[in-house]
């Protein structure tokens, strides 16, 4: 039986002409070993477990087909927490952690004296955004919505695994919250914002759910929906935090002002220096 090192080296050769990279290959092997109590780096030149080699080979075949590593592993790391992901939900991106960061900053500054803060994660997918905020801020009472029952099943699994008490509603963006008479202090939303005609990488378009990717002809369909419905579920000053495409700042700011000329809008850049987070105060006042 070959050593773990030899198995990994062979995989690198086999996948040399695919989009898989060395880091993904090592992460796959390390994850399999760790799950079975094996320290890969301590055992690297020792004979490999045949069952692990079989599972590793299966994973490498999926990598060769451009399937995202996160789906192969069955989880992703986000804001320091582990979230289950599979083809029912979009894989949370590192840039989206900025949305969590700015949500927490808003809570610290705007809701400083509150003992309880009602937060909605609209279009929650895996639940990564809302659950991370709730884990970081114990005062948060989380409600979340998604149009996909399948996605909500994943979000519920993540909430249970991370010990977060959250309520989930199935429906189109803010609509199920409106229908249930729910009022919140803040809305978090990372909606589908890719224009329908934009070209995407095959690893995304072939594996990730299209319902979580595309935002209509201009990419603004779901922002428009949430902004129009926000007044029905927001209390207090009306705070919203959106993730957006790097080139959508002007269009989104204009959309906000069209819906509410009194609104305040601020944009924040992501870790790559690109416009990514839109903060909106709709100035509804205390209602």
C-alpha positions in Angstrom: 0.0 0.0 0.0 1.4 3.5 -0.9 2.1 6.1 1.7 -0.2 9.2 2.1 2.6 11.2 0.5 2.6 8.9 -2.6 -1.2 9.0 -2.8 -1.2 12.8 -2.8 1.7 13.0 -5.3 -0.2 10.7 -7.7 -3.3 12.8 -7.3 -1.4 16.0 -8.2 -0.2 14.3 -11.4 -3.7 13.0 -12.2 -5.3 16.4 -11.7 -2.5 18.5 -13.2 -4.6 19.4 -16.3 -7.8 20.2 -14.3 -8.8 23.3 -12.3 -8.0 21.5 -9.1 -5.0 22.9 -7.2 -2.5 21.5 -4.7 -4.2 23.2 -1.8 -7.5 21.6 -2.5 -5.9 18.2 -2.8 -4.1 18.5 0.5 -7.3 19.9 2.2 -9.3 16.9 1.0 -6.7 14.4 2.2 -6.2 16.2 5.5 -10.0 16.4 6.1 -10.4 12.7 5.5 -7.6 11.8 7.8 -8.7 14.2 10.6 -12.2 12.7 10.5 -10.6 9.3 11.3 -8.3 10.4 14.0 -5.2 10.5 11.8 -2.7 13.4 11.9 -1.7 13.5 8.2 1.5 15.5 8.7 2.7 13.0 11.4 1.7 10.0 9.3 2.6 11.5 5.9 5.3 8.9 4.9 3.5 6.0 6.5 1.3 3.4 4.7 -2.1 4.9 3.9 -5.4 3.5 5.1 -7.1 1.8 2.1 -10.5 3.1 3.0 -9.2 6.7 3.2 -7.5 6.2 -0.2 -10.7 5.0 -1.7 -12.6 8.1 -0.4 -9.8 10.4 -1.5 -9.9 9.0 -5.0 -13.7 9.5 -5.2 -13.2 13.1 -4.0 -10.4 13.7 -6.6 -12.8 12.5 -9.3 -15.3 15.1 -8.2 -12.5 17.8 -8.1 -11.6 16.8 -11.7 -15.2 17.6 -12.7 -14.9 21.2 -11.3 -17.2 20.4 -8.3 -16.4 22.9 -5.5 -14.3 21.4 -2.7 -16.8 22.7 -0.1 -19.5 20.5 -1.5 -17.1 17.5 -1.6 -16.2 18.1 2.1 -19.8 18.9 3.0 -19.0 22.1 4.9 -17.3 25.5 4.7 -15.7 27.7 7.2 -17.3 31.2 7.6 -16.6 33.8 10.2 -14.8 31.2 12.3 -17.7 28.8 12.3 -18.3 25.6 10.4 -21.4 25.5 8.2 -22.9 22.5 6.4 -23.2 23.2 2.6 -24.3 21.1 -0.3 -25.8 21.8 -3.7 -29.0 23.0 -2.1 -27.3 26.2 -1.0 -24.8 28.7 -2.2 -21.3 28.5 -0.8 -20.7 31.5 1.4 -17.8 33.6 0.1 -15.1 35.2 2.2 -16.2 38.7 1.1 -19.6 38.0 2.7 -17.9 38.0 6.1 -17.8 41.8 5.6 -21.6 41.8 5.9 -21.4 40.1 9.3 -18.7 42.5 10.4 -20.7 45.6 9.5 -23.9 44.2 11.0 -22.1 43.8 14.3 -20.7 47.3 14.0 -24.2 48.7 13.4 -25.5 46.8 16.4 -22.7 48.2 18.6 -23.4 51.8 17.5 -27.1 52.0 16.8 -28.5 49.4 19.3 -26.1 49.9 22.1 -28.7 50.3 24.8 -31.0 47.5 23.6 -31.4 44.3 25.6 -32.8 42.5 22.6 -32.3 43.1 18.9 -34.6 41.5 16.2 -32.7 40.7 13.1 -33.9 39.3 9.8 -31.7 37.4 7.4 -33.6 37.5 4.1 -32.7 35.0 1.5 -30.7 33.2 4.1 -29.4 30.1 2.2 -27.2 28.1 4.5 -27.9 30.7 7.3 -24.3 31.7 7.5 -24.9 35.4 7.7 -27.6 35.5 10.3 -26.4 32.7 12.4 -22.9 34.2 12.6 -24.3 37.5 13.7 -26.4 35.7 16.4 -23.4 33.7 17.6 -21.3 36.9 17.9 -24.1 39.0 19.5 -26.2 37.2 22.2 -28.8 39.9 22.2 -29.8 39.1 18.6 -33.1 37.3 18.1 -32.9 35.9 14.5 -35.6 35.2 12.0 -34.7 34.1 8.5 -36.4 33.5 5.2 -35.7 31.7 1.9 -37.8 30.8 -1.1 -36.2 27.3 -1.1 -37.5 24.7 1.3 -34.3 22.7 0.6 -32.1 25.7 1.6 -34.1 26.2 4.8 -33.5 22.5 5.7 -29.7 23.2 5.5 -30.1 26.4 7.5 -32.0 24.6 10.2 -29.3 21.9 10.4 -26.7 24.6 10.8 -28.8 26.4 13.5 -29.1 23.2 15.5 -25.5 22.3 15.2 -24.4 25.8 16.3 -27.0 26.0 19.1 -28.7 29.1 17.7 -32.4 29.5 18.4 -33.8 31.0 15.2 -37.1 31.0 13.4 -37.3 30.1 9.7 -39.9 31.0 7.1 -40.3 29.9 3.5 -41.3 32.4 0.9 -40.1 35.1 -1.5 -37.7 37.4 0.2 -39.5 39.5 2.9 -43.0 38.3 2.0 -43.3 35.5 4.6 -42.2 37.9 7.3 -44.9 40.4 6.2 -47.5 37.6 6.1 -46.7 36.6 9.7 -46.7 40.1 11.0 -43.0 40.0 12.0 -41.2 43.3 12.9 -37.4 43.6 13.1 -34.8 46.2 14.0 -32.5 45.3 11.2 -32.5 43.5 7.8 -29.5 41.6 6.5 -29.6 40.4 2.9 -27.2 38.9 0.4 -29.6 38.5 -2.5 -29.0 36.9 -5.9 -27.4 39.9 -7.7 -25.7 38.5 -10.9 -27.4 39.8 -14.1 -29.0 37.0 -16.0 -26.7 37.3 -19.0 -23.4 37.4 -17.1 -20.9 34.6 -17.8 -19.9 32.5 -14.8 -17.2 29.9 -14.0 -18.3 26.4 -14.7 -17.7 25.4 -11.0 -20.4 27.9 -10.1 -22.9 27.6 -12.9 -22.8 23.8 -13.0 -23.1 23.1 -9.2 -24.4 26.0 -7.2 -28.2 26.8 -7.1 -29.2 29.3 -9.8 -32.0 30.6 -7.7 -29.3 31.9 -5.3 -27.2 33.5 -8.1 -29.2 35.5 -10.6 -31.0 38.7 -9.9 -33.0 39.4 -13.1 -31.9 41.3 -16.2 -30.2 44.1 -14.2 -29.2 42.1 -11.1 -31.4 44.4 -8.9 -34.7 42.4 -8.9 -34.4 41.2 -5.3 -33.0 44.4 -3.9 -36.0 46.2 -5.3 -38.3 43.7 -3.7 -36.7 44.0 -0.2 -36.5 47.8 -0.3 -40.2 48.1 -1.4 -41.3 45.7 1.4 -38.9 46.9 4.1 -41.3 49.4 5.7 -43.8 46.6 6.5 -41.3 44.7 8.6 -38.9 47.3 9.9 -39.4 49.1 13.2 -37.4 52.0 14.6 -35.1 53.8 12.2 -35.1 51.1 9.5 -31.6 49.7 9.1 -30.7 47.5 6.2 -27.4 45.9 5.2 -26.9 44.4 1.8 -24.1 42.6 0.0 -23.8 43.8 -3.6 -21.8 43.4 -6.7 -18.7 45.5 -6.9 -20.2 47.6 -9.8 -23.7 48.1 -8.3 -23.1 51.0 -5.9 -24.5 53.7 -8.1 -27.5 51.7 -9.4 -28.4 50.6 -5.9 -27.9 54.0 -4.3 -30.2 55.4 -6.9 -32.8 52.7 -6.3 -32.8 53.4 -2.6 -33.3 57.2 -3.2 -36.1 56.5 -5.7 -38.0 54.4 -3.1 -37.2 56.7 -0.2 -35.7 60.1 -0.9 -35.0 60.6 2.8 -32.9 57.5 3.1 -29.2 57.6 4.1 -26.9 55.3 2.1 -23.3 54.4 2.8 -21.0 51.9 0.9 -18.2 49.9 2.4 -15.4 48.1 0.5 -14.4 44.4 1.0 -11.0 42.9 1.7 -10.1 43.3 -1.9 -10.9 47.0 -2.0 -14.1 46.6 -4.0 -17.5 48.1 -3.2 -19.3 45.3 -1.4 -21.6 46.3 1.4 -24.5 48.8 1.2 -25.8 50.2 4.5 -29.2 51.9 4.4 -31.1 53.9 7.0 -34.6 54.4 5.7 -35.5 57.0 8.3 -38.9 55.6 9.1 -38.7 57.0 12.7 -40.0 55.2 15.8 -43.3 53.6 14.7 
